[in-house]
Amino acid sequence: MPAYDIQMCDILEQRNIRRKEQLRRFLNHQCLLIRRNNYPLQGVFRERLSFEMMSAELCVRKLRFSKEAIGRLCDKLRDNLQTCPTTHTALSVSMKGTTALTFFASGTFQIGTGDLSSISQCAARSCIHQVTDAILRRGDQFIRFDLSAPQQREERALAFYRIAGFPKVIAAIDGTHVALKAPSSNAVRFIKRKGYHSLNAVIACDAKIRILSMNTGHCGSSPDSFVLQHCNLYDCLNQLPPGSAWILGDKGYPLKTWLMTPYRRTNNEARERYNQAHVGTRQVVERTIGVLKSRFRCLDKSEGAL
């Protein structure tokens, strides 16, 4: 066979080999596309769980509230949480409330919070932010320190007097720290004396463990007295006539005409009785903070930082 024919045969054979290789790669690529795009014709969504589907016992154990209380909360926040009714995949108000309360009550990761309601982590994060913002908008309707009603002030003083015989007490005040992750700027200012980042929150309550005032706008390194002097409650109490009413605070607060603190040294029996009545009455605010953090574990350091 001539050399020219042999060379042509080699060229044709190599061309066939390349075509077969290209065809093989093309078929493999098509198989991969079929596997990746093997979706059902109609979207499949997991069944979402809200408090309405839970038993009364499970609601209290998981969400820290009864079904009736959660229902009333959702009704009050409906105007802020209601989405467009034409979106068939949108989360309902009860679903958003359930997701947010699950996070507030457990303080766990948002992935675990979303798994309970069968929604994604991104959707759980959005629910938590929306419900939190809606509650903050209505916070003044439920948390307020009103001194304009003398009868209400007398009822509070009587309730405190029944605890340990301390007269004219209208509130007890104390500070608590809420742990949080290190901020991106000025992180040193948020380190408290125990070595972790936090916000210093000052809380005032009545004898029935109802929160009357709260200030959370200061970093963890700020002392309680500094936080009190820069909140609205301080200006409100300065308007009281001297000796007309008192609130009780610990040794970290300054002595005022409306703020009573315990004696640092008890040299006689009268001061000892005063301190005993003071401590016994002021324990209400410590119990209030304990109940608040035990119900909403996201505020407690044991469940991690926010």
Sequence and secondary structure as in RCSB ss.txt:
>XXXX:A:sequence
MPAYDIQMCDILEQRNIRRKEQLRRFLNHQCLLIRRNNYPLQGVFRERLSFEMMSAELCVRKLRFSKEAIGRLCD
KLRDNLQTCPTTHTALSVSMKGTTALTFFASGTFQIGTGDLSSISQCAARSCIHQVTDAILRRGDQFIRFDLSAP
QQREERALAFYRIAGFPKVIAAIDGTHVALKAPSSNAVRFIKRKGYHSLNAVIACDAKIRILSMNTGHCGSSPDS
FVLQHCNLYDCLNQLPPGSAWILGDKGYPLKTWLMTPYRRTNNEARERYNQAHVGTRQVVERTIGVLKSRFRCLD
KSEGAL
>XXXX:A:secstr
  HHHHHHHHHHHHHHHHHHHHHHHHHHHHHHHHHHT   SS        GGGS HHHHHHHHSS HHHHHHHHH
HHHHHH   TT TTS  HHHHHHHHHHHHHH   HHHHHHHHT  HHHHHHHHHHHHHHHHHTGGGTS    S H
HHHHHHHHHHHHHHS TTEEEEEEEEEEE    SSSGGGGB TTSSBEEEEEEEE TTS EEEEEEEEETTS HH
HHHHTSHHHHHHTTS TTS EEE  TTS   SSEE   S   SHHHHHHHHHHHHHHHHHHHHHHHHHHHSGGGS
GGG   
